[in-house]
Amino acid sequence: MVRTKLVIFGITGDLSRRKLLPALKRLQATGNLDDTEIIGVSRRQVNVSKLLREVLGDSPETMEIVRKTRVFSMDLAQAEEYRRLKVDIAAQLDDRVIIYLSVPPRSSVQIAEFLGLAGVNTPNVRLLVEKPFGVDLVSALEAITRIDTHYAELQVYRIDHYLAKEMAQNIVAFRGGNALFSAIWDGTSIEKIEVVALETIGIEGRVDFYEQTGALRDVLQGHLMQLLALTLMDIPTDFNWDTLPALRLQALQQLQIASPAQAHRAQYDSYQTEVQKSGSLTETFVSVGLVSDAPQWRGVPIRLTTGKALDAKTTEVRIHLRKRHEAQSNLLVFRIQPNEGIEIDVFSKKPGYDQEFEVQKLQYSYPTDTQLPDAYEQVIVDAIRGKKNLFTEGKEVIRSWQVLQPILDHWEMDDQPLPIYAVGSSPDTVLQK
């Protein structure tokens, strides 16, 4: 049986504690970590048992993870340390080696280069990289080029955990597997498309990160563009999931370059106090209109919207069908999170003696006892199995930046104060600012 060596850079960090280690515990319970050795990489010595029990609690699964895990301490800035790490990993040619870079994006590229120079880039090595992939088109191209110097694209797994969510995958399944959906999936039947990711919380103390990033870079360029690609792309009739990256790329390539005139940004009213920067031009809300040149989508308005400190928390793909008369219902919603499911507005007669009508919601939701895999569980399992269809290819990253870069360039030259909205506002209210 093939052994897996999972090497986690940043095993003591915030992302590892919140997402990665809990995912490993659940995978241990399902048997997906059989024949897996975990090597945590840290700048300092770490008591493995104390770390894992602190994060995961006491349980048989935790103790099994403890048994499988050891920590290698090293100076991440020194090239010779990576040669020591290669010796410590001691991978055989038939082992899988998965390098998970759970570190800040600016560190990922340098670590990947050091690993490559040390020879930790043989064909059995897979490199998992967290978003964001650059902060603009130039930086994304540079990062991809530097990693490509040492790793083939087949070895690089760029993580966009929205793609790994169950309901995001179900966009493909429901579109392709149901005649009702596949028959209406073009501009003849669809009037407009909206992809939204709304949050009620603010920046939650992530001052330095958010002030340098903003809503477009944080959510829209990656997560929402990928959900849009799943919505617009062709569906393979044989459900060959391996073709998904190429189909998503094709959908992105058919988008016109974004117009700054179709981009609206704003900032919630207490943001500047939180970051202690009066006059900050970092957007906490952004809405961008896009257009596709694909024949089936010509003339269909597309809008991507994300924001913080709003009146609702939801990530959805909203499909507005064309009405034949104004009284008809026309909304189809894919709920990505929370309460994953599909919802259709249905026009029906009210119960009773009178001929009165109402709009009800026809819903598909997972049974209440269904345990949905966390996106990070899916990411690790797919990396072990060598499945890349739920990871972002380098060309997809570059194309997304190409589409959106004119907006960033325009904002760079625009020093006007941003519209301000009250915490708890609706997106429609913000768009009117």
Helices and strands as residue ranges (DSSP letters): E 4-9, H 14-15, I 16-20, H 21-30, E 36-42, H 48-56, H 60-68, E 69-73, H 79-89, E 96-101, H 105-117, E 125-130, H 137-148, G 153-155, E 156-159, H 166-177, H 179-183, E 190-198, H 207-215, I 216-224, H 225-232, G 241-243, H 244-253, G 260-262, E 263-268, H 271-275, E 285-290, G 295-297, E 302-307, E 314-321, E 331-337, E 341-349, E 357-365, H 375-385, H 394-413, E 420-421, H 427-431
